[in-house]
Amino acid sequence: MSHILHGFTDPKYLEVLIAKAETQLREAEDEEDRQRFAAYLEVLKGWKEKIGAGQETGAPRENESE
């Protein structure tokens, strides 16, 4: 399970998830799908902002010690 959580703390992986969600939003066939993908995209972008703020404050990253 830790590998799943790692994806959400890796900025590059998060960028891939955001790009995929943007594509899914554009290609959504109905309003229900658009709403679902828009909500997912909003969560991902919010998470990206939180990660970015944590890195800017000098919070240690897990893989820097390796």
PELIN-V410351 format. One record per residue. N is the residue number from 0. PHI is phi as a letter, one per 40 degrees, with the letter a starting at -180 (none if undefined). PSI is psi in radians with two decimals (NA if undefined). Layout:
# PELIN-V410351
((N/PHI/PSI) (N/PHI/PSI))
This chain:
# PELIN-V410351
((0/none/-0.50) (1/c/-0.52) (2/c/-0.52) (3/c/-0.82) (4/c/-0.60) (5/d/-0.64) (6/d/-0.62) (7/c/-0.10) (8/b/-0.06) (9/c/1.95) (10/d/-0.62) (11/c/-0.75) (12/c/-0.68) (13/c/-0.67) (14/c/-0.70) (15/c/-0.77) (16/c/-0.69) (17/c/-0.79) (18/c/-0.72) (19/c/-0.74) (20/c/-0.65) (21/c/-0.73) (22/c/-0.78) (23/c/-0.65) (24/c/-0.78) (25/c/-0.62) (26/c/0.05) (27/d/2.41) (28/c/-0.42) (29/a/3.00) (30/c/-0.64) (31/c/-0.78) (32/c/-0.73) (33/c/-0.76) (34/c/-0.74) (35/c/-0.82) (36/c/-0.58) (37/c/-0.72) (38/c/-0.75) (39/c/-0.76) (40/c/-0.71) (41/c/-0.74) (42/c/-0.80) (43/c/-0.77) (44/c/-0.66) (45/c/-0.72) (46/c/-0.70) (47/c/-0.74) (48/c/-0.74) (49/c/-0.73) (50/c/-0.77) (51/c/-0.73) (52/c/-0.66) (53/c/-0.65) (54/c/-0.61) (55/c/-0.50) (56/c/0.01) (57/g/0.30) (58/c/2.35) (59/c/2.45) (60/c/2.61) (61/c/-0.72) (62/c/0.01) (63/c/-0.46) (64/c/-0.19) (65/c/NA))
